[in-house]
Amino acid sequence: MASWKDPQTPRPGFGASPSLDGRSLGQATYDAGLRKYMLSIYNYMASGVLLTGIVALLFARSGFAAQIMMGGGPLKWLIILSPLAIVFAMSFGANRFSQGTLQLLYWGFATLMGLSMSTIFLVYTGQSIATTFFATAAAFAGLSLVGYTTKKDLSGMGSFLTMGLIGIIVAMVINIFLQSTVLQMAVSILGVLIFAGLTAYDTQRIKMDYYRLAGTDFMGKAVILGALSLYLDFINMFQFLLSFLGSRE
């Protein structure tokens, strides 16, 4: 879940008639614009996931993943930490960066995530990876549809899910030292539930951003940042599912 600073314009409530510069928009025009906006986000997100998967597979098969990612050298940690640095840069520097710069950062992030995730092809069987991926895709599609169509305001979930996310990060750090399989299983299950909730929450948040940003110069950037949010939800849900559904080599 990424957040960023954007132009502060009033957000109408659910069911309110959208407007642009004080002029009422036709509902058909608004619906078409919203569909185009959401489709652009899903296309960016899906392309990023595809790029990550291709890079991960090629890096694993090249033999470099086993040499670099299974060792403890500085290059390994550079690959692992670089995506996190890019996420923070995109989230907090969105107003300063141009749309083109955000695009480059997004594709660079997806590529580095592919390098970082290449180890799954060394640890898990290809069949279990594929099965988990399609299970994640189905769950993501359903949850995102719920977030898009529900009339219930999910904004209250945001703080709760963020606290839960912080909690599992702390638990994962602790488990580095404890090496408890029970704690690892608990973290994986909670991780799936948290990112399932974030998928619905982020989808609704992204949809509501269209009310505030329609017609502004920030729209192009919002598409990329929305795709980043959904990408993170999908990839994290996939990784947590794989940790207890995947069959090891």
C-alpha positions in Angstrom: 0.0 0.0 0.0 1.7 3.2 -1.2 0.7 6.7 -0.2 1.6 10.0 -1.7 0.9 13.7 -1.4 -1.4 15.0 -4.1 -3.4 18.1 -4.9 -5.9 18.5 -2.0 -9.3 18.8 -3.7 -12.7 18.0 -2.0 -13.7 14.3 -2.2 -17.4 13.8 -2.8 -19.1 11.1 -0.8 -20.5 7.9 -2.3 -23.3 8.6 -4.6 -22.4 12.3 -5.1 -22.5 13.7 -8.5 -18.9 14.2 -9.7 -17.9 17.6 -11.1 -15.0 19.1 -12.9 -14.2 22.8 -12.4 -17.7 23.3 -11.0 -19.4 21.8 -14.1 -21.5 18.6 -13.7 -20.2 15.7 -15.8 -22.6 13.5 -17.6 -22.8 10.1 -15.9 -21.9 8.2 -19.0 -18.8 10.3 -19.6 -17.8 9.9 -16.0 -18.3 6.1 -16.1 -16.2 5.9 -19.3 -13.5 8.0 -17.8 -13.4 5.9 -14.6 -13.3 2.6 -16.5 -10.4 4.0 -18.6 -8.6 5.1 -15.5 -9.0 1.8 -13.7 -8.1 -0.2 -16.8 -4.9 1.8 -17.2 -4.0 1.0 -13.6 -4.7 -2.7 -14.0 -2.7 -2.9 -17.2 0.3 -1.2 -15.5 0.0 -3.5 -12.5 -0.3 -6.7 -14.6 2.6 -5.7 -16.8 4.7 -5.1 -13.7 3.9 -8.5 -12.3 4.6 -10.1 -15.7 8.0 -8.3 -15.9 8.8 -9.5 -12.4 8.0 -13.1 -13.2 10.0 -13.1 -16.4 13.1 -11.5 -14.7 12.8 -13.9 -11.8 12.7 -17.0 -14.0 15.5 -15.9 -16.3 17.7 -14.9 -13.3 17.1 -18.2 -11.6 17.9 -20.2 -14.7 21.0 -18.2 -15.4 22.7 -19.6 -12.3 23.4 -16.1 -10.9 20.5 -16.2 -8.5 22.0 -19.2 -6.8 25.4 -17.5 -6.6 24.2 -14.1 -5.5 20.9 -14.5 -3.7 21.8 -17.7 -1.8 25.0 -16.1 -0.5 25.5 -13.2 2.0 27.4 -10.7 0.0 26.6 -7.0 -0.3 25.1 -7.4 -3.8 22.4 -9.6 -2.4 21.3 -7.0 0.1 21.5 -4.3 -2.5 19.0 -6.2 -4.7 16.7 -6.9 -1.7 16.7 -3.4 -0.3 16.6 -1.4 -3.6 12.9 -2.1 -4.3 12.0 -0.7 -0.9 14.0 2.4 -1.5 12.2 2.9 -4.8 8.8 2.5 -3.2 9.6 5.2 -0.7 11.0 7.5 -3.4 7.9 7.1 -5.5 5.5 7.5 -2.6 7.0 10.6 -1.1 8.5 12.2 -4.2 5.5 11.9 -6.5 4.9 15.7 -6.6 8.6 16.4 -7.5 9.0 13.6 -10.1 7.7 13.9 -13.6 5.3 11.2 -14.9 8.1 9.8 -17.1 10.4 9.5 -14.1 7.8 7.7 -12.1 7.3 5.3 -15.1 11.0 4.5 -15.1 11.1 4.0 -11.4 8.1 1.6 -11.6 9.7 -0.6 -14.3 13.0 -0.5 -12.4 11.2 -1.5 -9.3 9.4 -4.4 -11.1 12.8 -5.6 -12.5 14.6 -5.5 -9.1 11.7 -7.3 -7.5 12.2 -10.0 -10.2 15.9 -10.4 -9.2 14.9 -10.5 -5.5 12.2 -13.1 -6.0 14.2 -15.3 -8.2 15.0 -17.6 -5.2 11.4 -18.9 -5.3 12.4 -20.9 -8.4 15.3 -22.4 -6.5 13.2 -23.3 -3.4 9.8 -24.3 -4.7 8.6 -26.6 -7.5 7.4 -24.9 -10.7 4.0 -26.6 -10.4 3.4 -25.2 -6.9 4.5 -21.7 -8.0 2.1 -21.8 -10.9 -0.8 -23.1 -8.7 -0.2 -20.5 -6.1 0.1 -17.7 -8.7 -3.3 -18.6 -10.3 -4.9 -18.9 -6.8 -3.6 -15.5 -5.9 -4.8 -14.0 -9.2 -8.3 -15.4 -8.7 -8.4 -14.1 -5.1 -7.0 -10.7 -6.1 -9.6 -10.3 -8.9 -12.4 -11.1 -6.5 -11.2 -8.9 -3.7 -10.5 -6.0 -6.1 -14.0 -6.4 -7.6 -15.4 -6.2 -4.0 -13.4 -3.0 -3.4 -14.6 -1.5 -6.7 -18.3 -2.3 -6.4 -19.1 -2.1 -2.7 -21.0 0.9 -1.4 -19.5 0.5 2.1 -16.8 3.0 3.0 -13.6 0.9 3.6 -11.5 3.9 4.6 -11.7 2.8 8.3 -9.8 -0.4 7.4 -6.7 1.4 6.4 -5.3 2.2 9.8 -6.2 -1.2 11.2 -4.6 -3.0 8.2 -1.5 -0.8 8.5 -1.1 -1.7 12.1 -1.4 -5.3 11.3 1.2 -5.0 8.6 3.6 -3.4 11.0 2.9 -6.3 13.4 3.8 -9.0 11.0 6.9 -7.2 9.9 8.0 -7.1 13.6 7.1 -10.8 13.9 9.1 -11.7 10.8 12.2 -9.9 12.2 11.8 -11.7 15.5 11.5 -15.0 13.7 14.8 -14.5 12.0 16.4 -15.3 15.4 13.8 -17.7 16.7 13.4 -19.7 13.5 10.0 -20.9 14.7 7.9 -22.8 12.1 4.7 -22.1 14.1 5.4 -18.4 14.1 6.2 -18.5 10.4 2.9 -20.2 9.7 1.0 -17.7 11.8 2.8 -14.8 10.0 2.0 -16.3 6.6 -1.7 -16.7 7.4 -2.0 -13.2 8.8 -0.1 -11.8 5.9 -2.5 -13.3 3.4 -5.5 -11.9 5.4 -3.9 -8.4 5.7 -3.1 -8.1 2.0 -6.5 -9.5 1.0 -8.0 -6.6 3.0 -5.6 -4.2 1.5 -6.5 -5.3 -2.0 -10.2 -4.3 -1.4 -9.2 -1.1 0.5 -6.7 0.1 -2.1 -9.0 -0.6 -5.0 -11.7 1.6 -3.4 -9.2 4.3 -2.5 -7.9 4.4 -6.0 -11.4 4.6 -7.4 -12.2 7.4 -5.1 -9.0 9.2 -6.1 -10.6 9.6 -9.5 -13.3 11.9 -8.0 -10.5 14.2 -6.7 -8.1 14.1 -9.5 -10.2 14.0 -12.7 -9.0 16.6 -15.1 -5.8 17.5 -13.1 -2.2 17.1 -14.2 -1.7 14.5 -11.4 -3.9 11.9 -13.2 -1.1 10.3 -15.1 1.0 10.0 -12.0 -2.0 8.6 -10.0 -2.3 5.7 -12.5 1.3 4.7 -11.9 1.1 5.0 -8.1 -2.2 3.1 -8.1 -0.6 0.3 -10.0 2.2 0.3 -7.5 -0.2 -0.1 -4.6 -2.1 -3.0 -6.3 1.2 -4.6 -7.4 2.4 -4.7 -3.8 -0.8 -6.2 -2.6 -0.7 -8.9 -5.2 3.0 -9.8 -4.8 2.9 -9.9 -1.0 -0.3 -12.0 -1.0 1.4 -14.4 -3.5 4.5 -14.7 -1.4 2.7 -15.3 1.9 0.5 -17.9 0.2 3.5 -19.6 -1.4 5.2 -19.9 2.0 2.7 -22.4 3.2 1.1 -23.7 0.0 4.3 -24.2 -2.0 6.0 -27.6 -2.4 9.7 -27.4 -1.9 12.3 -28.8 -4.3 
